[in-house]
Amino acid sequence: MATGTKKKFSKKVSIEKQVRVSARIDEQMYVVLKLAYSKQGWTMEQRIQEMLQKELDYMMKQSWFKEMFASKDLLIKIAESAKESSKKDES
């Protein structure tokens, strides 16, 4: 395996605030992926973020996703909910 083969992506996600995402995965899979990613110069967190970004990019092209976010009212509700959630986290 080549080391330092971290691929540069043209898209960068600008995130003001990050959240911790947790999932239970098979222990053997975790160890193998952790070793493989470290050999490639990645962290597990970076790979997960990249995979989620690719999934989001794909979903954003789908008609059901566009329809879901077509309503300005829905976007306002989501933004308000996020603000309320962040206020609760700060207290």
C-alpha positions as a Markdown table, in Angstrom:
| # | Residue | x | y | z |
|---|---|---|---|---|
| 1 | Met | 0.0 | 0.0 | 0.0 |
| 2 | Ala | 1.2 | 3.5 | -0.8 |
| 3 | Thr | 1.5 | 5.9 | 2.0 |
| 4 | Gly | 0.5 | 9.5 | 1.8 |
| 5 | Thr | -2.0 | 9.0 | -1.0 |
| 6 | Lys | -4.6 | 11.3 | 0.5 |
| 7 | Lys | -6.7 | 12.5 | -2.4 |
| 8 | Lys | -7.4 | 16.2 | -2.8 |
| 9 | Phe | -11.1 | 17.0 | -3.4 |
| 10 | Ser | -12.2 | 20.1 | -5.2 |
| 11 | Lys | -15.2 | 20.6 | -2.9 |
| 12 | Lys | -14.6 | 21.8 | 0.6 |
| 13 | Val | -17.4 | 21.8 | 3.1 |
| 14 | Ser | -17.5 | 24.9 | 5.2 |
| 15 | Ile | -18.9 | 24.0 | 8.6 |
| 16 | Glu | -19.1 | 26.6 | 11.3 |
| 17 | Lys | -20.1 | 24.1 | 14.0 |
| 18 | Gln | -19.5 | 20.4 | 13.9 |
| 19 | Val | -21.4 | 17.7 | 15.7 |
| 20 | Arg | -20.3 | 14.3 | 16.8 |
| 21 | Val | -21.8 | 11.4 | 14.9 |
| 22 | Ser | -21.7 | 7.9 | 16.4 |
| 23 | Ala | -22.5 | 4.5 | 14.9 |
| 24 | Arg | -22.0 | 1.0 | 16.1 |
| 25 | Ile | -19.9 | -1.0 | 13.6 |
| 26 | Asp | -18.3 | -4.4 | 13.6 |
| 27 | Glu | -15.0 | -4.3 | 15.6 |
| 28 | Gln | -13.0 | -6.2 | 13.0 |
| 29 | Met | -14.2 | -3.9 | 10.3 |
| 30 | Tyr | -13.3 | -0.9 | 12.4 |
| 31 | Val | -9.7 | -2.1 | 13.0 |
| 32 | Val | -9.2 | -3.0 | 9.3 |
| 33 | Leu | -10.5 | 0.4 | 8.1 |
| 34 | Lys | -8.6 | 2.3 | 10.8 |
| 35 | Leu | -5.4 | 0.7 | 9.7 |
| 36 | Ala | -6.1 | 1.2 | 6.0 |
| 37 | Tyr | -7.2 | 4.8 | 6.3 |
| 38 | Ser | -4.1 | 5.6 | 8.4 |
| 39 | Lys | -1.9 | 4.1 | 5.7 |
| 40 | Gln | -3.6 | 6.4 | 3.2 |
| 41 | Gly | -3.1 | 9.5 | 5.4 |
| 42 | Trp | -6.8 | 9.8 | 6.4 |
| 43 | Thr | -8.5 | 9.7 | 9.8 |
| 44 | Met | -11.7 | 7.7 | 10.3 |
| 45 | Glu | -13.5 | 11.0 | 10.8 |
| 46 | Gln | -12.3 | 12.5 | 7.5 |
| 47 | Arg | -13.4 | 9.4 | 5.6 |
| 48 | Ile | -16.8 | 9.4 | 7.2 |
| 49 | Gln | -17.3 | 13.1 | 6.4 |
| 50 | Glu | -16.2 | 12.5 | 2.8 |
| 51 | Met | -18.7 | 9.6 | 2.4 |
| 52 | Leu | -21.5 | 11.6 | 3.9 |
| 53 | Gln | -20.7 | 14.5 | 1.6 |
| 54 | Lys | -20.8 | 12.3 | -1.4 |
| 55 | Glu | -24.2 | 10.8 | -0.3 |
| 56 | Leu | -25.6 | 14.3 | 0.2 |
| 57 | Asp | -24.3 | 15.5 | -3.2 |
| 58 | Tyr | -26.1 | 12.5 | -4.8 |
| 59 | Met | -29.3 | 13.1 | -2.8 |
| 60 | Met | -29.4 | 16.8 | -3.7 |
| 61 | Lys | -29.7 | 15.8 | -7.3 |
| 62 | Gln | -32.8 | 13.6 | -6.7 |
| 63 | Ser | -36.3 | 15.1 | -7.4 |
| 64 | Trp | -37.7 | 13.9 | -4.0 |
| 65 | Phe | -35.0 | 15.8 | -2.2 |
| 66 | Lys | -35.5 | 19.0 | -4.3 |
| 67 | Glu | -39.3 | 18.8 | -3.6 |
| 68 | Met | -38.7 | 18.3 | 0.1 |
| 69 | Phe | -36.7 | 21.5 | 0.3 |
| 70 | Ala | -38.7 | 23.5 | -2.2 |
| 71 | Ser | -40.9 | 25.1 | 0.5 |
| 72 | Lys | -39.3 | 28.1 | 2.1 |
| 73 | Asp | -41.5 | 27.4 | 5.2 |
| 74 | Leu | -39.8 | 24.1 | 5.6 |
| 75 | Leu | -36.3 | 25.7 | 5.4 |
| 76 | Ile | -37.3 | 28.4 | 7.9 |
| 77 | Lys | -38.5 | 25.7 | 10.3 |
| 78 | Ile | -35.3 | 23.7 | 9.9 |
| 79 | Ala | -33.2 | 26.9 | 10.5 |
| 80 | Glu | -35.2 | 27.8 | 13.6 |
| 81 | Ser | -34.9 | 24.3 | 15.0 |
| 82 | Ala | -31.2 | 24.3 | 14.5 |
| 83 | Lys | -30.9 | 27.7 | 16.3 |
| 84 | Glu | -33.0 | 26.4 | 19.2 |
| 85 | Ser | -30.9 | 23.2 | 19.4 |
| 86 | Ser | -27.6 | 25.2 | 19.5 |
| 87 | Lys | -29.0 | 27.4 | 22.2 |
| 88 | Lys | -29.8 | 24.4 | 24.3 |
| 89 | Asp | -26.3 | 23.0 | 23.8 |
| 90 | Glu | -24.8 | 26.2 | 25.0 |
| 91 | Ser | -26.7 | 26.2 | 28.3 |
